[in-house]
Amino acid sequence: MSSSFPLFNLPSEVVLHVIKSMDCFEYITFSFLSERAKSVVKSMNLKALGSTATVAESITLKMSVGHTYVVLEFTKGNQQFPDKFTMRYLLEDPFTEYIVEEHSFKEWMEHCKSIFNYAGFLDITLAKGFQLFDLNEISTIIGSIRNVTISPGVGDTEVEVILKHFPTKPLWFKFGIFEMGAFEALLHPHRILIQNIDNLCIEEVDPQVSLDDLLMANSKDLTTTINMTTKEVNRFIKHWQRGSNPRMECLKIGLLNNEVINKEVILKGVNYAEAPINQVRHFKTISWGQMKVNGGVDFYRNDGTMATIEIDVYEDDTWLTMYVWYPHCVGNAE
């Protein structure tokens, strides 16, 4: 025998106390009951933080709500109800799974954004199978997105589609563990490098990026690994001094070859000055926020623009970072 519980006949503070004992999935389902129920959940001022979205053969949203890490997975409906999405709610600790089939993705998202006060998504990842969805519709529904990540398995044609929808967003190409990386698999990688992508990160073990490719790169912030010799680094610096890569503000490259780094070779023929190691400057980047530059080597382009190079040698790899000191890139001590 079951009986209904007249929750809303109780005083408001008691109702709120009861609601606070629920988990996130119960917040969602309860808030769909009525506008009053939705209003009560909204009054809790829940906030979804660190939200990310992955679009593949299904759409997966991940976020932190309070002390709870929540995963929502949305799958397209059947042929009879193609606009209705199945939502799987996954709670990691303890593992819990609920499945609901009632609403369109737009209805789900508008409702969740309302009760969880979304501040936007940190990242949207496009993986193999994302073509099942209307990317324009999905990006509009999801709303504010900071970064776009492309997973292995997405081909040239699909990348072009992604760039049309997110032409200026920071773009990350993921490496592949058991398959070719997203950038490595492209037939025409130079088409990506010449785009006006403000922040481009090629997260690969061995991307097919050459010195010539680097010289045509048109990003403001570029992070990648590259099989360059110290002599080629020297050539790149001299090309930059003569006017190549005019948009570049911050370049981070991991040098893949096992050559011993020789600063004299890198800077041969370059008029430079070494900054004291205890001199700390602050540089504003698009991708990494404000960074501290400790010492480094300063040199100038023919138009008078100054750049600084830092070389960090680790046990297994060497990273070279080049900062171009445009006025808007100069930071202040916090």
C-alpha positions in Angstrom: 0.0 0.0 0.0 1.3 3.4 -0.9 0.2 6.9 -0.1 1.1 10.3 -1.4 3.0 12.8 0.7 1.6 16.4 0.6 5.1 18.0 0.5 3.9 21.5 -0.5 1.5 21.6 2.4 4.5 21.9 4.7 6.1 25.2 5.6 8.6 26.5 3.0 11.7 26.0 5.2 10.6 22.3 5.8 10.1 21.8 2.1 13.6 23.1 1.4 15.0 20.9 4.1 13.5 17.8 2.5 14.7 18.8 -1.0 18.3 19.3 0.3 18.3 15.6 1.4 17.9 14.6 -2.3 20.7 13.7 -4.7 21.3 15.5 -8.0 19.1 13.1 -10.1 16.3 13.6 -7.7 16.7 17.4 -8.0 16.3 17.0 -11.7 13.3 14.7 -11.7 11.6 16.6 -8.8 12.1 19.9 -10.6 10.2 18.6 -13.6 7.0 18.0 -11.6 5.8 21.6 -11.6 6.9 25.2 -11.8 6.7 25.4 -8.1 9.0 22.4 -7.7 11.4 23.9 -10.2 11.4 27.2 -8.3 12.2 25.4 -5.0 15.2 23.6 -6.5 16.4 26.9 -8.1 16.2 28.6 -4.7 19.0 26.3 -3.5 21.4 28.1 -5.9 23.1 25.0 -7.0 26.0 25.6 -9.4 27.5 23.3 -12.0 31.2 23.8 -12.2 33.9 22.5 -14.5 31.3 21.4 -17.0 32.4 19.6 -20.1 30.6 18.0 -23.1 31.5 15.2 -25.4 29.6 14.6 -28.6 30.1 11.2 -30.2 27.4 8.6 -30.8 25.8 10.1 -27.7 26.2 13.4 -25.9 27.8 13.2 -22.5 27.9 16.1 -20.0 30.2 16.0 -16.9 30.1 18.5 -14.1 30.5 19.0 -10.4 27.5 20.1 -8.4 28.4 20.8 -4.8 30.5 17.8 -3.7 29.0 15.5 -6.3 30.5 14.6 -9.7 27.7 14.0 -12.1 27.6 12.4 -15.6 24.6 12.9 -17.9 24.5 10.9 -21.1 21.9 11.7 -23.8 21.1 9.2 -26.6 18.9 9.9 -29.6 15.4 8.4 -29.6 14.1 5.7 -31.9 12.6 6.2 -35.4 9.1 6.7 -33.8 10.3 9.5 -31.5 13.5 10.8 -33.0 13.4 14.1 -31.1 13.1 12.4 -27.7 16.4 11.7 -25.9 17.1 9.0 -23.4 19.0 10.4 -20.4 21.3 8.2 -18.4 22.3 9.7 -15.0 25.5 8.3 -13.7 26.7 9.0 -10.1 30.2 7.8 -9.5 30.5 7.5 -5.8 28.6 5.4 -5.0 27.9 4.2 -8.6 24.2 4.9 -9.4 22.5 4.8 -12.8 19.0 6.1 -13.7 17.4 6.2 -17.1 14.7 8.6 -18.2 13.0 8.9 -21.6 10.7 11.9 -21.9 12.3 15.1 -23.3 14.2 16.5 -26.2 17.8 17.4 -25.7 16.9 21.1 -25.8 14.3 20.6 -23.0 16.8 18.7 -20.9 19.5 21.3 -21.4 17.4 24.4 -20.8 16.0 22.8 -17.7 19.4 21.7 -16.3 21.0 25.0 -17.1 18.2 26.7 -15.2 18.4 24.7 -12.0 22.2 24.2 -11.9 23.1 27.8 -12.9 25.6 26.8 -15.6 28.4 29.3 -16.1 29.2 27.8 -19.5 31.3 24.8 -20.6 35.0 24.6 -20.3 35.3 22.2 -23.2 33.4 20.4 -25.9 35.0 17.3 -27.3 34.0 16.1 -30.8 34.7 12.4 -31.3 33.9 9.8 -33.9 30.1 9.7 -34.5 29.3 13.3 -33.7 27.9 13.7 -37.2 24.8 11.9 -35.9 23.8 15.3 -34.4 23.2 18.7 -35.8 26.3 20.5 -34.6 24.9 23.9 -35.0 21.8 23.0 -32.9 23.9 21.3 -30.3 26.4 24.2 -29.9 23.4 26.6 -29.7 21.7 24.6 -27.0 24.8 24.0 -25.0 25.7 27.7 -25.1 29.0 29.2 -24.0 32.0 27.0 -24.8 35.6 27.9 -24.0 37.6 25.2 -25.8 37.0 22.7 -28.6 38.8 19.3 -28.5 39.0 16.9 -31.4 39.5 13.2 -30.6 41.3 10.6 -32.7 39.0 9.1 -35.4 37.7 12.5 -36.7 38.8 13.0 -40.3 39.6 16.0 -42.5 36.0 16.6 -43.7 34.7 16.5 -40.2 37.4 18.9 -38.9 36.4 21.4 -41.6 32.8 21.1 -40.4 34.0 21.7 -36.8 36.0 24.8 -37.8 32.9 26.3 -39.6 31.0 26.1 -36.3 33.8 27.1 -34.0 36.1 29.3 -36.1 37.8 31.3 -33.3 37.6 28.9 -30.4 40.8 27.4 -28.9 41.3 24.1 -30.6 43.0 21.0 -29.2 43.9 17.9 -31.1 44.1 14.9 -28.8 46.8 12.2 -29.1 45.9 8.6 -29.8 46.9 5.7 -27.6 45.9 2.7 -29.8 45.4 4.7 -33.0 46.8 7.7 -34.9 46.3 11.0 -33.2 43.7 13.4 -34.4 46.2 15.8 -36.0 48.5 13.0 -37.3 45.7 11.4 -39.2 44.8 14.5 -41.2 45.5 14.3 -44.9 46.1 18.1 -45.1 47.4 19.3 -41.7 48.7 22.6 -43.2 45.1 23.6 -43.7 44.7 23.8 -40.0 47.9 25.6 -39.3 47.0 28.5 -41.7 43.7 29.1 -40.0 43.2 32.1 -37.7 42.8 29.9 -34.7 43.8 32.0 -31.7 44.9 29.0 -29.6 46.0 25.8 -31.2 47.3 22.8 -29.2 48.5 19.7 -31.0 48.7 17.1 -28.3 50.6 14.4 -30.2 53.6 12.2 -29.6 54.9 12.7 -33.1 52.8 15.1 -35.2 53.9 15.6 -38.8 54.9 19.2 -38.2 58.0 20.5 -39.9 59.8 23.9 -39.8 58.0 24.9 -43.0 54.7 24.1 -41.3 55.6 26.1 -38.2 56.5 29.1 -40.4 53.0 29.1 -41.9 51.2 28.7 -38.6 48.8 31.6 -38.0 47.8 31.1 -34.4 48.4 33.5 -31.5 49.2 30.7 -29.0 50.6 27.4 -30.5 51.6 24.4 -28.4 53.0 21.3 -30.1 55.8 18.8 -30.3 58.1 18.9 -33.3 61.1 17.0 -34.7 63.3 20.1 -35.1 67.1 20.4 -34.7 68.7 23.3 -32.9 69.8 24.7 -36.3 66.2 24.7 -37.5 65.2 26.5 -34.3 67.8 29.1 -35.2 66.3 29.4 -38.7 62.9 29.9 -37.3 64.1 32.7 -35.0 65.7 34.4 -38.0 62.6 34.0 -40.1 60.5 35.5 -37.3 62.9 38.5 -37.1 62.3 39.1 -40.7 58.5 39.1 -40.3 57.2 35.6 -40.3 54.4 34.5 -37.9 53.1 38.1 -37.3 50.1 36.9 -35.2 52.1 34.7 -32.9 52.2 35.7 -29.2 53.3 32.5 -27.4 54.9 29.4 -28.9 55.5 26.3 -26.8 57.3 23.5 -28.7 58.6 20.2 -27.4 61.7 19.2 -29.3 61.5 15.5 -30.1 65.0 14.6 -31.3 67.6 13.5 -28.8 70.1 16.3 -29.8 71.9 18.0 -26.9 70.5 21.5 -26.7 73.2 24.1 -27.5 72.1 27.6 -26.8 74.9 29.0 -28.9 73.7 27.1 -32.0 70.1 28.2 -31.4 71.1 31.9 -31.2 73.9 31.9 -33.8 73.9 35.2 -35.7 71.1 36.6 -33.4 71.8 39.8 -31.5 70.5 38.9 -28.0 70.8 39.7 -24.3 70.4 37.3 -21.4 68.0 38.5 -18.7 69.1 37.8 -15.1 67.5 34.6 -13.8 66.1 36.6 -10.8 64.3 39.0 -13.1 60.6 38.0 -13.2 58.3 39.4 -15.9 54.6 38.6 -16.4 53.2 37.6 -19.7 49.5 37.4 -20.6 48.5 34.4 -22.8 45.2 33.4 -24.3 45.5 29.7 -23.2 47.4 29.7 -20.0 46.4 33.0 -18.4 49.2 35.1 -16.9 52.6 33.4 -16.8 55.8 34.2 -15.0 58.9 34.5 -17.2 62.1 34.0 -15.2 65.1 35.4 -16.9 65.3 34.1 -20.5 67.0 35.4 -23.7 65.7 38.6 -25.3 66.0 39.5 -28.9 64.2 41.8 -31.4 62.4 41.6 -34.7 63.3 44.0 -37.4 60.3 46.2 -36.5 61.4 46.5 -32.9 59.1 43.9 -31.3 60.9 42.1 -28.5 60.7 38.4 -27.8 62.0 36.1 -25.1 62.9 32.5 -25.2 63.0 30.1 -22.3 64.5 26.6 -22.6 63.5 24.0 -20.1 65.4 20.7 -20.2 63.8 17.7 -18.5 64.8 14.1 -18.1 63.0 12.9 -21.2 62.3 16.0 -23.3 63.1 19.7 -23.9 60.6 22.5 -24.2 61.2 25.8 -25.8 58.8 28.7 -25.1 58.9 31.9 -27.0 57.0 35.0 -25.7 56.4 38.0 -28.0 56.0 41.1 -26.0 53.2 43.0 -27.7 51.8 45.7 -25.4 48.6 43.8 -24.7 50.7 40.7 -23.6 52.6 42.6 -20.9 51.2 41.5 -17.5 51.6 42.9 -14.0 52.7 41.3 -10.8 49.7 40.0 -9.0 
